[in-house]
Amino acid sequence: MERQVYNLAICGCGPAGISPLVYLEENKLLEKYLDEGICLIDEKENIGAGKLINYNITANSLGKVFLEIFQKENSSLYKHLMSKESYKNISSKLESAPYLKEVGNLLQDIGSYFIDKIRDRNNGEVYNNHKILEVKRNKKNIFEIKLQSFDNKFKTILARHVIFNIGGKQNELFEKEKTVIYSDDFISGLHDDFVNEFSNSENKTVISIVGSSHSAFSSLYRLKNNFNFLNRNNIKIQVFNRSNIKLFYNSVEEAINDNYQFNMDQDVCYLSNRVNRYSGLRYDSFILAKECMSHKYKNVEIKNKEFTESDFLDSSLVICATGYTNKSVEILDSNHEEIIFQLEQGQLLTDHYCRPYIHNSNNVFEKFYTYGLGSGIKTNPKNGGELNYTGRIDGVWVYQHEVSKRIVEDISYSIQAENKVNI
Ligand SMILES: Cc1cc2nc3c(=O)[nH]c(=O)nc-3n(C[C@H](O)[C@H](O)[C@H](O)COP(=O)(O)OP(=O)(O)OC[C@H]3O[C@@H](n4cnc5c(N)ncnc54)[C@H](O)[C@@H]3O)c2cc1C
């Protein structure tokens, strides 16, 4: 019997991985994809939410942003979600930032919908509880994806196109000896018992947070709300940033009215007129950053400087929030040689269609798409952004709208090209 070749394998079904399915469903394209064969692979039992569901912090987007794609009354996914608590919950927070756990619950309900839908089809399969070990592109340009189940069975599945997003890993801090914890773990509550010990200590404790992003200020927010560490006499908290803290404003006028200092050429998005559109802190992080800048908390010091190891000598705890790089598995060519991709500022460099560039070449790895945490997409004249920002754009809205559109477009080109060859 001939082995099944799926048209599309989604490797890693967190917020990034499942978004193209949402886009396809909401644009009435999913049936066609299901006919051609889809396979989902994730090491978790539940798919859709990825890491977001672990984070005990609020989102950096309003509730309505997570629902924007579900505007079509006759969509069966929309109907399915409307009866769910997770959907009702986010619907009640359209104009405020929901907890990421709540967003995670919504994404998980979306994930279950697709599990059922795909399993209902003869040529679709869901391999949850399966770890991806390796991806190889064979001589026929078919991807061979090697999986391991939780009961240690191995399997290789075949696919013509791969969407690959298995999450990110945090950049490591040079500091090894000090007690360093990573913001990802801290905001997931993994070190709460350990951090609580400082609460009872009589000794002076110095806590350093490294970074100025949403992760850094969300960590500070937890020190305030969960541990009550702000304005405590025996605790000193220092937040290290390489540059000034950036705040997000919906318009130039809003920033001026708030007496915020910014650079008109560098900090304003030329498409939307927003200030620090991609780099600025929003919602809870925005409020906390402003409070710190106005010295509301006597034991918090914001240090705008390039940090060195010696800055942490007196710290009992260092929370590292210096960004993410992408996580991967071995990706091999048909000769079993590992394919190395180009990195830029520690993140994968991809083209307009989210295909990664191969190291030392101008070629992209075709039919392979990656854009989740640690990759993202670059700002360009089409998606706007402030000139000052050279990082990547990611997040659920970007995955569901901009990224999915690009990938679906490229897969269509690729199928058309294959059909021409086969005529
Ligand atoms: C602190 C923080 C706050 C954020 N806040 C927001 C926000 O408010 N709004 C927003 O839109 N975005 C936010 N983001 C950005 C982004 O939406 C999230 O990072 C999101 O979790 C990224 O999704 P992902 O699918 O790339 O990665 P992940 O969430 O890590 O998902 C990866 C998936 O791959 C699976 N996987 C991993 N390894 C394997 C393997 N070997 N085999 C099989 N499966 C595997 C995992 O089980 C998981 O399901 C935030 C990010 C961070 C870090």
The ligand as an SDF file (V2000), in Angstrom:
LIG
                    3D

 53 58  0  0  0  0  0  0  0  0999 V2000
    5.8970   36.5580   28.2370 C   0  0  0  0  0  0  0  0  0  0  0  0
    5.1580   36.5720   26.9440 C   0  0  0  0  0  0  0  0  0  0  0  0
    3.9490   37.2350   26.8380 C   0  0  0  0  0  0  0  0  0  0  0  0
    3.2570   37.2500   25.6340 C   0  0  0  0  0  0  0  0  0  0  0  0
    2.0870   37.9140   25.5710 N   0  0  0  0  0  0  0  0  0  0  0  0
    1.3890   37.9080   24.4240 C   0  0  0  0  0  0  0  0  0  0  0  0
    0.1230   38.5770   24.3480 C   0  0  0  0  0  0  0  0  0  0  0  0
   -0.3120   39.1890   25.3020 O   0  0  0  0  0  0  0  0  0  0  0  0
   -0.5630   38.5450   23.1820 N   0  0  0  0  0  0  0  0  0  0  0  0
   -0.0790   37.8730   22.1020 C   0  0  0  0  0  0  0  0  0  0  0  0
   -0.7470   37.8400   21.0790 O   0  0  0  0  0  0  0  0  0  0  0  0
    1.1240   37.2530   22.1390 N   0  0  0  0  0  0  0  0  0  0  0  0
    1.8620   37.2550   23.2580 C   0  0  0  0  0  0  0  0  0  0  0  0
    3.0790   36.6250   23.2950 N   0  0  0  0  0  0  0  0  0  0  0  0
    3.6860   36.1410   22.0310 C   0  0  0  0  0  0  0  0  0  0  0  0
    3.1900   34.7760   21.5080 C   0  0  0  0  0  0  0  0  0  0  0  0
    1.8110   34.8260   21.2070 O   0  0  0  0  0  0  0  0  0  0  0  0
    3.4520   33.6460   22.4830 C   0  0  0  0  0  0  0  0  0  0  0  0
    4.8050   33.5660   22.7780 O   0  0  0  0  0  0  0  0  0  0  0  0
    3.0220   32.2740   21.9310 C   0  0  0  0  0  0  0  0  0  0  0  0
    3.0670   31.3320   22.9890 O   0  0  0  0  0  0  0  0  0  0  0  0
    3.9270   31.7970   20.8170 C   0  0  0  0  0  0  0  0  0  0  0  0
    3.3730   30.6480   20.2620 O   0  0  0  0  0  0  0  0  0  0  0  0
    4.2470   29.4930   19.6110 P   0  0  0  0  0  0  0  0  0  0  0  0
    3.2700   28.5450   19.0380 O   0  0  0  0  0  0  0  0  0  0  0  0
    5.2840   30.0920   18.7490 O   0  0  0  0  0  0  0  0  0  0  0  0
    5.0660   28.8250   20.8290 O   0  0  0  0  0  0  0  0  0  0  0  0
    4.5770   28.0060   22.0890 P   0  0  0  0  0  0  0  0  0  0  0  0
    3.4870   28.6990   22.7840 O   0  0  0  0  0  0  0  0  0  0  0  0
    5.8000   27.6960   22.8760 O   0  0  0  0  0  0  0  0  0  0  0  0
    4.0000   26.6410   21.4680 O   0  0  0  0  0  0  0  0  0  0  0  0
    4.8570   25.6790   20.9110 C   0  0  0  0  0  0  0  0  0  0  0  0
    4.0900   24.3800   20.7410 C   0  0  0  0  0  0  0  0  0  0  0  0
    4.9920   23.4120   20.2090 O   0  0  0  0  0  0  0  0  0  0  0  0
    4.9110   22.2040   20.9730 C   0  0  0  0  0  0  0  0  0  0  0  0
    6.2350   21.5660   20.9270 N   0  0  0  0  0  0  0  0  0  0  0  0
    7.3960   22.0370   21.4350 C   0  0  0  0  0  0  0  0  0  0  0  0
    8.4090   21.1810   21.1560 N   0  0  0  0  0  0  0  0  0  0  0  0
    7.8720   20.1510   20.4600 C   0  0  0  0  0  0  0  0  0  0  0  0
    8.4060   18.9590   19.8730 C   0  0  0  0  0  0  0  0  0  0  0  0
    9.7050   18.6640   19.8840 N   0  0  0  0  0  0  0  0  0  0  0  0
    7.5450   18.1130   19.2650 N   0  0  0  0  0  0  0  0  0  0  0  0
    6.2140   18.4000   19.1990 C   0  0  0  0  0  0  0  0  0  0  0  0
    5.6650   19.5130   19.7110 N   0  0  0  0  0  0  0  0  0  0  0  0
    6.4840   20.3900   20.3260 C   0  0  0  0  0  0  0  0  0  0  0  0
    4.4870   22.6480   22.3630 C   0  0  0  0  0  0  0  0  0  0  0  0
    3.8370   21.5890   23.0460 O   0  0  0  0  0  0  0  0  0  0  0  0
    3.5420   23.8160   22.0490 C   0  0  0  0  0  0  0  0  0  0  0  0
    2.2230   23.3890   21.8590 O   0  0  0  0  0  0  0  0  0  0  0  0
    3.7900   36.5930   24.4910 C   0  0  0  0  0  0  0  0  0  0  0  0
    5.0080   35.9230   24.6070 C   0  0  0  0  0  0  0  0  0  0  0  0
    5.6840   35.9080   25.8110 C   0  0  0  0  0  0  0  0  0  0  0  0
    6.9930   35.1840   25.8850 C   0  0  0  0  0  0  0  0  0  0  0  0
  1  2  1  0
  2  3  1  0
  2 52  2  0
  3  4  2  0
  4  5  1  0
  4 50  1  0
  5  6  2  0
  6  7  1  0
  6 13  1  0
  7  8  2  0
  7  9  1  0
  9 10  1  0
 10 11  2  0
 10 12  1  0
 12 13  2  0
 13 14  1  0
 14 15  1  0
 14 50  1  0
 15 16  1  0
 16 17  1  0
 16 18  1  0
 18 19  1  0
 18 20  1  0
 20 21  1  0
 20 22  1  0
 22 23  1  0
 23 24  1  0
 24 25  2  0
 24 26  1  0
 24 27  1  0
 27 28  1  0
 28 29  2  0
 28 30  1  0
 28 31  1  0
 31 32  1  0
 32 33  1  0
 33 34  1  0
 33 48  1  0
 34 35  1  0
 35 36  1  0
 35 46  1  0
 36 37  1  0
 36 45  1  0
 37 38  2  0
 38 39  1  0
 39 40  1  0
 39 45  2  0
 40 41  1  0
 40 42  2  0
 42 43  1  0
 43 44  2  0
 44 45  1  0
 46 47  1  0
 46 48  1  0
 48 49  1  0
 50 51  2  0
 51 52  1  0
 52 53  1  0
M  END
$$$$
